[in-house]
Each structure stands twice: as structure tokens, then as C-alpha cells.
């Protein structure tokens, strides 16, 4: 972890004419409130920002998984951050809605730095994989009263904690219990699970949503992605589903490059 002085030194060296990366920048008081930021050359306060959110069942993972992605996007003229967030913990009482609020705190911090970093304070996109995909949609759907989030994308994210096919996956009930802080037992529990599910928080005015899902995903079933698209279609909300035939929950090689390219195009046309 860098000290505030090290963060200041990085900011003192900023030059909007150059592509630059800021590492381990604090956006809150917690140990995991850290982000790495890739800033494109030729940026100004109209340059859009995309935030990448790592997966890991809300209890592990690290922002470094998206180091290549933020560099690629910066080379394409989009500022990017990859963030850590507080892990869900029953012992510490951290879960829903604390973790989506971390995503929003990252946005607010970047807004506060928009003049210094030379990025837009009003043009944000969110994207994440697995649990990060859930957080991207949950924040975009429920923490966007100021309209700063213009588009979002979920790579294989769980979107409905009450979906029977999702609940049938081994380990899903434990993951959701840790994230929500409760087992699914009472009507109140069902209401909380619904509140924590992007599919149940969707409305006609949600930001344009990209869903990317593999057909043989054994952690978040493909049917879950299809049902999310159906819900958004019924609402009349702009959305697209990219189907990865024969792919599971994680992707590599040409498949990953395809997903990166399609997601970059999604943000280019909507931010």
C-alpha cells in the first residue's frame, strides 16, 4: 500500500499529453479501498471513465486481474480504473449493500479528481466479471440517481439470488448467505435477496446493459443470463447478450480478446 505522500508524488507527475498509470490510489478509509488508474494521452474533462470490478464470490480476488484491460482501454482513449473493494464477511458484518456502495465511492472519488486527472465527472461505465459483474449492474441500477453511470456490462455475473437454477449450483447458497448476511429462510430473507439482485432492481431507465455469458457456465448458468436479457427486453431497456458457445465461467485466449473488444465497442458507442 502506498502512503498519501506517494499518491501525491504520482499526481504531481501528471501530464495530460501522456498515457499514465496511477497505482494504489486510495478512494476510502478501508485497507481495500484502493484503485489503479490508467489515463489516456490527450485526455481532458470530457474523457469517459470505465471502472473494472474483479470477481471472486465477493470474498477474494484482486484488481490486478484487469491490469491489461485498463491499459488497453487507455490506449483507445478511455480512462479506466480497476478497484479493490471490501470483502464480504459475516464476522465483520460487511456485505450488502456495503460492497455496491464501495463501487459508488470509487466513482465519487474519481469525480472529485476529475480536474486534476483530466477525466469526465459525468461519463462513467461499469464492468465486472462474476461477482464483479453483479456489482457493476447493482451499482448502475440502484446507485445512479445523478445519472453519471451511462452504461454497464456483466461478464458472467449472478443477477438473481432467487433463481432456482442459480440456487441449484453447488456453493451458491453459501455465497449468497455470506454476501447478504442471512440464509434464505423467511419472507424477509426473500425480500433481502430480491433487493440484492440486479434482475429484480431493473427498470426501464437503467443504463444500457451488456451481458456476456458462456453456454456451459457451471457457476452462473447461461439460463440466468438469458432471463436477465428477457427481463430487460420486457422493460424496454437497452441491452445486448453476447453468447459464448461452449465457454464456461472464465475465458482465455481468443475468447477473452473477443469479449474485451466487444465490451470496448459497447462503451465507445455509449459513453
N, C-alpha and C positions, 0 to 999 in steps of 0.2 A: 504494500500500500504506500502511495506517495503522500508526502506531507503537503500541507497547504502551500508551503514555500515552493515545492517542486511544481505544483499545479500552476502557481503564479509565473514561474520561470517559463513554463511551456506557453502560457498565454502571452507573455512578453515577447516571445519569438514569433508571434503570428504574422503572416504576410498573405493577404487575400489573393495575391497573384500566384501563389504556390499551393500545390496539394500538400496537406499536412495532416498529421495524426496526433491527437492528444490522448494520453493513456492514463488510466486510473484516476479519472476526474470524479470528484465527489458530487453527488446530487442529493444527499440527505445525510442524516446523522448516523445511520447504521453502518456496520462494517461492510455489508454487501451493497450499499448504495454507491456503486461505482459504475462508470461507463468509460468506454474507449470511443473516440470520436474521429471520424475521417472527414476532412474538409476538402472540397474540390478546389482546384485552381480557378481563378476568375470568379469567385463567389461574391455575392452581395446579399442584402437583406431580402431578396426575392428567391434565394436558392432554397428549394424544398429540402425537408429532412425526413429520412426514414429511420425508424428505430427497430432494431432486430432484438428479439426476445428468445433466449435459449429454452430448450426443453429440459426434461429430467424429472417428470412426475411431481413438479413443484418442490422437490426435496433434494435435488442435486443438479449438476450442470454448471457451466461457466460461459461467460460472454465471449471467451476466446474462440469458441466454435465458429463464430461469424467473422473472424478477422479477415479472411479472404473476401467475404461478401461486401464488407463495408469499404474495403479498398477498391473493389470492382465498381461499386456504385459511385464512389467519389470520382473515379476516372471517367464516369459517364455524366458528371455534373450534378450529382445528388449528394448532399451531405448526409452522413449516416452516424448513428451511434449503436453500439452493441452494449447491452446493460446486464449487470447482475441485479438480483432482487432478493429480498429476504426469503429464505426457505420456509415452507410450511412446517409448523411444529406444534403438535398437541401440547407438549410440555410448556413451550413459550407462549402459547396462545396466538400464534401467527397463522393466518390462513386467508379465508375470505371475510371481508373484502380488502384486507391489508395488502395483498400482493398486487391486485389490479391498481390499487392506489399508489404503489411504488412506480408502476408504469406511468401513471399520470404525473407523479412527482418528477420523473425524468423529463417529461415534456415541459413542465413548468420551469425546470431549471434551464433547459435549452432556450426557452423563451426569454428568460432573464439574461442570457448570454448572447442573444441574437445580434446585438450591435457589435459586441466585441468579436464574436466568432464570424460575423458576416453571414448569417443564415436567416431564413424567414421565421418570424414569430407566429405565423398563421397557417403554414402549409406542411402538415405532418402526415406521414404514413406509418403504419404499424405492421410488422410481420413477425411471425414466430413459428417454431417447429414444435409439434406435440403440445406439451403444457404451455409453451410459449405461444403457440397458435391460439389456444384458448384465451390466454391473457390478452393477446392482440385484439381479438374480437370482443372480449368482455369490456376492455377499456374503451374501445371505439364505440360500443353500443351504449355504455352506461356512464361514461365519464367524459362526455364530449359536449357539454352544454354550450361551450363557447365556439363550437364548430371548427376547432383547429385541426382535428383529425379528418382528413379529406378522403382517405382510402385505407383499407386494411387487407391483410392476407393471412390465411391459416394454412400451414403445411401440416396436414395430418393431426390437427388439433381435436381434442374431445370437446364437443359442443353441447351435449345433452347428458347431464348426470342421471337422468331418469330413463334413458333409452334402454329397453330390455336387452338388445343385442350388445350394447356397451357394458351393461352390468353383468352380462354373462361371461365377459372376459376375465380370466384368472388375474386376481390382484386389483381389479378395478374398484371394488368396494372399499378396499383398504386405502387406495389412493384418494378416493373421494372423501372418505372419513377424515383422513389427515388434513386435506385441503379445507373442508368445511368445518371440521371440529366436531362432527357428530355422525353417528350411524344413521342409516335410512330406516327409521322405525315408526315415527309418528307423523301426523299430518303437518306438524310444524317443521319436521325434518324435510318432508317433501317440498314445503314452501321454500326452505333454505336452498335445497338442491336446485330447485327451479330458478331461484334468484341468482345462483352462481353459474347458470347455464346460458351461454350466448344464444342458443336457439330459442330459448324462452324469453330472452330480453330483446330479441329482434323486433323492429318496427319498420314502417315504410320509409322512414327518413334516415336509416342507418347509412354510414358511409359505404361506397361501393366496395364489395367484398369478393375477394378471390379465394377459392377453396382448392387446395391441391391434395389429392388423395390416391394412394395405391390400392389396387383391387384386391390384394391379398394381405392387407394390413392386419396383423394379429394382435394389435394393441388397441387401435381405434378402428373398428370395422368400416369398410368402404360404405356400407349402408348408412352409417352415421353422416358421412359427407353428403351422400345423395339426399338424405332427409333435410339436411341444412339448406341445400340448394332449393329443394321443394318449398320449404318454409319461406325463404326469401322471394322465390317466384310468386308465391301466393300473396305476399305483402306488396309486390310490385317494386321491390328494392333491387337496384342494380347489382348483379353478381355474375360470377362465372365459376364453373367447376372444371378443373383440369384433371382428367383421369389418367393415372399411370398404370397401364395394363401390366399385370404380372409383378408389380412392385409392392414391397412391404411398407414398414413404418419408417425406415430410414433409407436414404438414397445416396448413391455414389456415382462417380464417373459421368458418363454422358447424360444419365437421368438427372443428376444433380445440376449439371450445367444447363440442361433444358429448363428445369424449374427456376433456376436463378434468372435466366434470360426472360422467361415468361413473366416472372414477378417484376423484374426491372421494367419491362414494357408496360405492365399494369400501372406502376407508379408514374412512369414517364407521361402517360396519357391522362392521368387523373390528379396529379399534383401540379 
